[in-house]
């Protein structure tokens, strides 16, 4: 029983991300939580966490303990839920990671709705400039757009998504519309510095054809919302997610250019560490997102549950 208790403590500690956070939930002092972690590491004979004044990071041994131990706890929870039948509702802490722009605009409002539907679940939503390592950072669910960085991740398609070329009517009235991808090199383009992608390089495709264009302009940013606002103000052509610009295109504030061409899909996925024995809260949350975002049933090559 002590082993199960220690395991649950360590999982909680990683999810909270700090000794103070875990201590607060457990109703003990940070000093007591620190002593318990030290005792656990002494019993196992390995260091599970590297501690600095600012953060905790999981060691390789800690990742193994977290992954395998998490499955054990999930199986125990699944067993108890099975015995309890439909009376058991999703509950507990759920840590979610999403990127800044999409997370703020789309995921945060859905979290609010989810909390109304599942009052026994506590959600911590962390918005970051790039997707985080789920195991290392202790997240239960990550929301990603585009290609998955690790094929070992379990993922469920939440919604299809494209990146479209668009500009304001005012910009197009002054500079005209590009007739081909290569013509973009003669236009002012608003460039977004994202992740590790090549700066100012747009990959476009249409009916089996592919073009790679190096673009330039007077405005660049690492924030997609700022780039879209600059496009609205007539500063150039931008390549943005359909989920972001669709309302602007419908209203006529932006116009799509080179409509036959688009960037490779940036489909929206929920990713999680374990497929078999998901906790009720993770399953409920991802099902909720899939329903609300209108995901398609087909999820190949990443299958849903």
N, C-alpha and C positions, 0 to 999 in steps of 0.2 A: 504493500500500500504506500510506503514511503517513496518507492520508485515512481509510482503513478503521480503522487503529489508533487515530487520534484520535477517530473516531466511537464506537468501542467503549469507549474511555476515558470519553468524556462520558456515554454511557448508563450505564456502571457508576457514575460519580460521582453522577448523579441518583438512581439506585436506592439507593445507599448513603446518600445524604443528607448526606454530609460528606466533606471532603477526607481527614480522618483515616481514615474507613471505607474509602474507595477505596484509599488508600495501603496500608492493612493488607492488603487482598486482593491488591494488586499486588506487595506485598513491597518497597515503597519508602518513603521518609520523607514525611511530610505536606508538607514544604518542596518536595520534588521534584514531588509531585502538584500543588501550587500553581503552580510554575513551568511545568509542562506545560499547565495550564489557561490561564495567561496567554499562553503561546506559541500555543495554539490560537485564542484570541480575537484575538490580534494577526494571525495568518494569515488569519482570516475577516474581520477588520475590524469585528467587532461584539462586544458584551458578551453572553455566554450566561447568566451567573449573577450575581445580586446576592448579595454576601456580607456577613453580619453576624457578630458574635461567637457567635451562638447557632445560626444556620441558614443554609442556602442556599435561594434562591428562583430559579426559572427565569424569565428574561426572555421577552418575546414572541418574540424572535429565537431564544432557546434552545428554546422550545416547538416552533417550526417545525423547527429542526435535530433535535430529539429525535424528533418525530413522523415526519418524512420519513426521517431517518437510521435510526430504529428499524425502519421497514419494509424498508429496504435490508438491514440486518443480519438481519432475520427471513427475508427471501428467500434470503440467502446460507446461513443455517442450514438452511432448508427444502431448498435444493438439495443441501447436503452430506448431510442426513439421507436424502434420496431416493436419492442415490448409495450411501450406506451401507446402505440397506435396513433390515431389521428389527434389525440389530445395534446401531443407534443408539438409546440409551435417553435418556429425559428427564434432564437434568443442568443444573447451574448455579443461580444465585440467583433466587428467586421472592419478590417482595414483595407481601404481601397486607394489605388493610385491611378491618376489620369493626367494627361498633359494639360498645360495651363489653359489654352484657348478653348479646346473642345470640352475639357472638364468643367470650366466655369460656365460655359454657355449651355451645355446639354446635360452633363452628368450631375452637377450640383442640384439643379431643379428636380431631377429624377430621384436623387437621394432624399430630398425633402418629401416627395410623394411616398417613397418606400418606407420612410420612418412613420408616416401616418398609417400605412397599411400594416406595419410590423412594429408595434410600439415596444416590444421586448428586445429589439436589436439596437445596439449602439454602433453607429457608423463613424469612423474617422476617415475623412476624405483628404488625401494629400495631393495637391496639384504641383507638378514639377515641370521643368522645361524639357525633360525627356523621360522616357519610360524607365522605371527603376527595376532592379533585380528583386524579384519577389521573395526568394528565399533569404537573401542577404539582408534585405530591409524589413522582412517580417510582414509583407502584405498578403492578404488573402486573395485579392482580385486585382488585376491590372486592366486598364482599358487602353488598347493600342489602336493606332491607325496605320495601315500599310503593312508591309511585310513583317512577319514575326522574327525577332532577332535570334530566337533559339527554337529549333525544330522540336526539341524535347518538351517544350511547353504544351500543356493541354489548352485548347482554345475553342471558343464557340463564336461563330459569326453572328454579330448583332445586327449589322446593316451594311448594305453595299455603299460604296462611296467613290466618287471620281474627283480628280482635280481638274478644274476648268480654267481656260484663259479668258479674262474679261477686262474691260476698261470702261470708263465713264463715257457717256455720249459726248460730253464736252471735249475730252481728249481725242476721241475718234473724229470729231468735227474738225479739229485743228490739224491732226496728223494723218488721218485716213486709217483704213483697216489693213493689216498685213494680209497678203494674198497667199502666203506659204510660211511654214515654220522658219525658213531661212530669212524671210523678210523681218522677223522679229529682231534681227541684229541691227536693223536700221531704226528701231523704235526705242523709246524710253521704257524700260522694264523695271518693275519694282521687285527687288530680289530679297529673298528670305534666307537667312542663315539658319539652317536646321540641322541638328545632330551632326553627323560626320559627312553629310552629302557634299559633293563638289559645289563650291560656291558659284552661283550664277550659271549653272549648267541645267538646262531643262531637257528632259527626255520625253518625247512625244510619240504617240502612235495612232495610226488610223488604218483600219481595214488591212491589217497585216504589215503595214509599212511602219518603219521606225525612223525617227530623226532625233539627233542630239544637237542642241543649239546652245552656244555660249552667248548669253545675253548680258546687257549692261544697262545702267541707268543712273539717275542722280539720287536715288533713295534706296536704302537697304536697312533691314531690321531683322531681329530674331523673333519678332512677335507678329503672328499672322493677322491679328485684329488690327494692329497699327498699319500693316501693309494694305489691308482691305480699305481702311479709312483713307489712306493716301490715294488709292485708286479712285475712290468716290470723289476726291477733291481734284481729280484730273492730272495726277502726276505720272501716270503711265499704265502699262499693261501688267496685270498680276496673275499668277497661277495659284489658285486657291481651292480649298476643299468645297465640293458641291454643298455640303451641309452648312457651310458658312455663307456662301454667296447666293444660294438659291432664292432666298427672300429678296435680295437686292436685284436679282435678274428678273424676278416676277414683277417687281415694282417699276422696273425700267431705270433704276438708278445706276445699274451697271448693265452692260451689254456683252454677251459672249462673242468672242472673236475666234476665228479658226474652229468653228463648231464641230468640224469633222475630226478634230485632233484633241487628244486628251493625254494627260500624264498617266502612267501605269496606275491601276486601281489603288486606292488607299482605304480599303475596306476596314470596318470597325469591328474589333474583336474584344471579347472578354477572355483573359488568360488566367490560369490558376495552376497550382502545383500538382494537384492530385485529381485523377479522373474518377476512381472507384469510390467510394465512401466519402463523398463530399458532405460537409456539414450542412445542416438544414438551412442555416442563414446564407451560406454561399450559394447553394442551389436556388433558394428563393430570390436572392438578389439578381443573379444572372438571368433567371427566368423572367423576372420583372423587367430588366433592361431589354431583353429580347422581345418581349411583348410590346413594350412601349416604343422601342426604336424600329419595330417592324422588320425584324430579321427574317431572312429567307430560311426555309427548312434545310436546304442543302448547305453543308459546311465543309465539304471536301476542299483540301486534303486534311482538314482538321475537323474531327467529328465531334458532335455534341454528345450529351449523355443520353 
